[in-house]
Amino acid sequence: MKKSLPSILIIGIIFILYAASSFGSADIKFFQEKTNFVIDQEITHCQECENNNDYSLNVATFFLKEDVDLTLSEIQNAIHAAGVSWNAGLNSVTNVTENIIGLGCVIEKSENTYENEPVPLIFNESLPDNFSWQDIEGVNWVTSARDQQSCGSCVAFGTISALESVVQIELGHILDLDLSEAHLFYCGGGSCSNGWTVSKSVKYLETYGVPEESCFPYTPVQTDCVETCPDWQTQAIKIIDGVRIRSYPPAISDVQKALIEHGPLVTTFTVYNDFFYYNSGIYEHVHGDVAGGHAVAIVGYDNINEYWICKNSWGKNWGENGFFRIKYGECGLGSVFNTYYLTGVSGGICEQYLPSTLENPYPVNNAANIVTNPTLTWEGGDPNPEDTVYYELYFGNNSDNLVLISTLGPFTASQKGISYDLKSLNLESNYFWQVIAIDSDNSRRIGPIWHFSTLDLIAPDLEIITPIAGFMYTDHGDTRKQIPSDRAVIYGPITVELYVFDKGSGIQKVDIFVDNKLKASLTNQPFEWYWNTLSIGNHELTIKAVDYSGNQNEKSVDVQTYISKSTAVTNTLFSRLIVKLFD
């Protein structure tokens, strides 16, 4: 009979306690490290994570060289038997006694993107057979590999690897950047023992940004964020957006397009034990179990030999000078569900190179009732008086699918006001636009996405889903029973659920009134309100939806309540009486 995971762990712990009584202190320390690794491996194997890309991989943070089941000769034999083209050997990871190597990526489950329309990327040119940001007409835009050591901080290193390159690419200058992985990881909520997720690291870059390495030098030991320098915000580099690549059907070409258009990408994959011995070539898994989840940066590809070029975080003495090549589709690397591009850098050292901030748009963001032939205006310019500036204008009905409609310029650095005439827009429609400023040094300032809507005379759609007349609700609204009544009957708290939609200017707010008193004002989906302050008696629940053009829709329902928050919920006799009344 196969033992359950708890049984295995309990037996292991009992064995540890027994064995520890006969060991010295040094032996006990080594034995604990070894056993912790075995437990991590057992938990990881129970996830069945290697089956497909739609999984959550529990972190096996450390790999211990003393894994006696894995030997270099076994891997080399497996490589030969499989006929694959990579070389395994001792390296800075595997050639050290009692070496511990950090992984640390919690691989997130894929979203159900198959229910959504594909999100096309801007890049429309034919793809080259091979591409690498390490060699763009002889220029290397990729910073050198660094070493995360024994902390499970790979997500921070993979994200920073991509960011450093994107900063240089958007600024048009090689700066030899060294940004702080420690600040991103320790201030963002990462854990050396439990790892982190790429989505959270990207969100931190959008919200706060990261300073340079000297502000918060990296150490592979859990460190409090108070160790970062006091003026870190003045030197922090932020991004406008970190975008998870989505496509249907999933395609390698979509990842390649994002790589060329936006710069190196952050991605995740499953690491097997043979990967630690990688020295060179095109990696394919041939031997060993799952070690854990890992995050790296994709910096290039080769379609002829079908591989990705990636930057790792195990130092320059591992792999190909800290980098590796891996076959398409291997270990989930480059999956569209777990690969992100970064765009729109600003702040810190970027401000010395970028064109001026793009601001003061007309129509203002989220403006409504705009005419169908508006003139778009904004302010730009460049702090360097010798520069000239071009403006790329992107426009469309979907913020995820903007199309380049014009390139304006060149303009002098001192010219602030820029305009563009639009014609023949549709009534009652939403539009989105974005401006990218590019100066004569090829530095790119990517502006925010602005939104407006044209003339809108139609009220929003509004329906009250819960509660509705003719039903009695119990169990917080989870249970309902049809009754002969022209009102809704509620026993206890309930979640008011609404359907609200506006195809024109969009929903500005949804106000909820009880007996003409405002109780809540909602601005985002889902439009729900937890009503837990009921009083016994008859009430009028009124919902008012307002769009950005000022159009309104209002619905009401009469409600009879029999229990309030202050009434003893344990009054079962009263509860039974109410139910009996409508049986």
Secondary structure as GFF3:
##gff-version 3
##sequence-region A 1 583
A	DSSP	alpha_helix	5	20	.	.	.	ID=ss1
A	DSSP	alpha_helix	25	45	.	.	.	ID=ss2
A	DSSP	three_ten_helix	49	51	.	.	.	ID=ss3
A	DSSP	beta_strand	62	64	.	.	.	ID=ss4
A	DSSP	alpha_helix	72	82	.	.	.	ID=ss5
A	DSSP	beta_strand	86	88	.	.	.	ID=ss6
A	DSSP	beta_strand	100	102	.	.	.	ID=ss7
A	DSSP	three_ten_helix	113	115	.	.	.	ID=ss8
A	DSSP	beta_strand	130	132	.	.	.	ID=ss9
A	DSSP	alpha_helix	154	171	.	.	.	ID=ss10
A	DSSP	alpha_helix	181	188	.	.	.	ID=ss11
A	DSSP	alpha_helix	198	207	.	.	.	ID=ss12
A	DSSP	three_ten_helix	213	215	.	.	.	ID=ss13
A	DSSP	three_ten_helix	225	227	.	.	.	ID=ss14
A	DSSP	alpha_helix	232	235	.	.	.	ID=ss15
A	DSSP	beta_strand	238	244	.	.	.	ID=ss16
A	DSSP	alpha_helix	252	262	.	.	.	ID=ss17
A	DSSP	beta_strand	265	272	.	.	.	ID=ss18
A	DSSP	three_ten_helix	273	277	.	.	.	ID=ss19
A	DSSP	beta_strand	278	283	.	.	.	ID=ss20
A	DSSP	beta_strand	290	302	.	.	.	ID=ss21
A	DSSP	beta_strand	307	311	.	.	.	ID=ss22
A	DSSP	beta_strand	323	327	.	.	.	ID=ss23
A	DSSP	three_ten_helix	330	332	.	.	.	ID=ss24
A	DSSP	three_ten_helix	336	338	.	.	.	ID=ss25
A	DSSP	beta_strand	339	346	.	.	.	ID=ss26
A	DSSP	three_ten_helix	348	352	.	.	.	ID=ss27
A	DSSP	beta_strand	359	362	.	.	.	ID=ss28
A	DSSP	beta_strand	367	370	.	.	.	ID=ss29
A	DSSP	beta_strand	375	379	.	.	.	ID=ss30
A	DSSP	beta_strand	388	396	.	.	.	ID=ss31
A	DSSP	beta_strand	403	412	.	.	.	ID=ss32
A	DSSP	beta_strand	417	421	.	.	.	ID=ss33
A	DSSP	beta_strand	430	439	.	.	.	ID=ss34
A	DSSP	beta_strand	444	446	.	.	.	ID=ss35
A	DSSP	beta_strand	450	454	.	.	.	ID=ss36
A	DSSP	beta_strand	461	466	.	.	.	ID=ss37
A	DSSP	beta_strand	471	474	.	.	.	ID=ss38
A	DSSP	three_ten_helix	475	477	.	.	.	ID=ss39
A	DSSP	beta_strand	479	482	.	.	.	ID=ss40
A	DSSP	beta_strand	488	490	.	.	.	ID=ss41
A	DSSP	beta_strand	494	501	.	.	.	ID=ss42
A	DSSP	beta_strand	507	514	.	.	.	ID=ss43
A	DSSP	beta_strand	517	522	.	.	.	ID=ss44
A	DSSP	beta_strand	528	531	.	.	.	ID=ss45
A	DSSP	beta_strand	537	547	.	.	.	ID=ss46
A	DSSP	beta_strand	552	561	.	.	.	ID=ss47
A	DSSP	alpha_helix	572	581	.	.	.	ID=ss48
###
